[in-house]
């Protein structure tokens, strides 16, 4: 585990915030997170594809009509036949293009699957139409075969993507040309006869071969364009910070590892999702105000904040390599009593400072306690995520004091105090209940209550005594059991009065268990 990155406090021009709900350990993404789709980048790519396809199809619709001149020239001076067949297929493709442009102009934008459907519909129909027109102009040796190459180029320009996707999907559209000619040979003696004339077959092979070359080249170029564009999205700048890696994502937004080029410093940047609701924006602002006031060494510190060019909120905070308590317990199992006391004592002290500022965390859980190294000491705690914090001094109605939105209680049911679960007003003792749940989890590897159903779990927090730690198969010193039990008292008045009192109770245990 690398040493924590410690930074001197930089004054922001206004208040600033904490860390992210449910974020991954800040030491960098795991293999799973690297392989998982980047939500923000994928969404940006999709919107770019929608815009590009709309533009390309708009231009293509105009060009498709203009090339009726080619059909007129062919039927007037070469085949001396009617132009109706050509106009029919020109009309079919124009309708497909018009339908695509119409859908791409309507909000909300089509889903990725729907966009793929428009891709296959338009480009497949275009290739089919070219083949049908070729049958009336020199058959399998028709120069119309070159129009398929134009369709391949059009598709690659509109939808640059990984070659593993671009090549197969491009091949689906392009293959309709030779397949249509082969199908026509089954029902048309004239076309079948063409397949017995070497010079005609040679023309077909040349045309299809060139299509294949164009397809491979465009798939390769499309892949390069896709990769470069994705890298631009992933390493874009936010204010003065260059984003490098996505570290985690939660209900409100994302956390990225970022670099400040001038200061040559890595930070963690939290971005509020662009499509976030007004309620999420207000929560984000609460987090900014709350965390900016905290300077305790066991609290993640905030350095800067602002908005992106797109209007998204962001703030830069201390980057702490390490892993969450949740990850640690999941990997190593229940922790020794002395280790739990050491971690809980630091968390209690960090909460003590927050409570002195009138700030209640409201979402203390193993995922929000980062375990790192600092100054050669292991198990150094950083408290994350004041995303649902409440400033107790604010004059709020009962409904806003419980920080509910649309009837939903914010927080994590596994570690939620009874009063918070009921939507009642909370104070510092609610955080102590949650920290008691965290200690319980660290000692036995399970939360006090976990029914798999949020409502039932909250109800058990309100009505049921937690299983004795001995029943969980762990031996815990009696003084520590007493501390945990007092934290988990249903009535706030029966818990420690504040975090400082809890820290005072844990300090002697830290000395005796060391």
Buried (B, 14 or more C-beta within 10 A) or exposed (E): BEBBBEBEEBEBEEBBBBBBBBBBBBBBBEEEBEEEEBEBBBBBBBEBBBEBBBBBBBEBBEEBBEBBEBBEEBBEEEEEEEBEBBBEBBBBBBEBBBBBBEBBEEEEBBEBEEBBBBBEBBBBBBBBBBBBBBBBBBBBBBEBBEBBBBBBBBBBBBBBBEBEBBBEBBBBBBBBBBEBBBEBBEEBEEBEEBBEEEEBBEBBEEBBEBBBEBBBEBBBBBBEBBBEBBEEBBBBEBBBBBBBBBBBBBBBBBBBBBBBEEEEBBBBBBBBBBEBEEBBBBBBBBBBBBBBBBEBBBBBBBBBBBEBEEEBBBBBBBBBBBBBBBBBBEEEEBBEBBBBBBBBBBBBBBBBBBBBEBBBBBBBBBBBBBBBBBEEEEBBBBBBBBBBBBBBEEEBEEEBBBBBBEEEBBBBBBBBBBBBBBBBBBBBBBBBBBBBBBBBBBBBBBBBBEEEEBEEBBBBBBEEEBEEBEEBEBEBBEBBBEBBBBBBBBEBEEBBEBBBBBBBBBBEBBEEBE
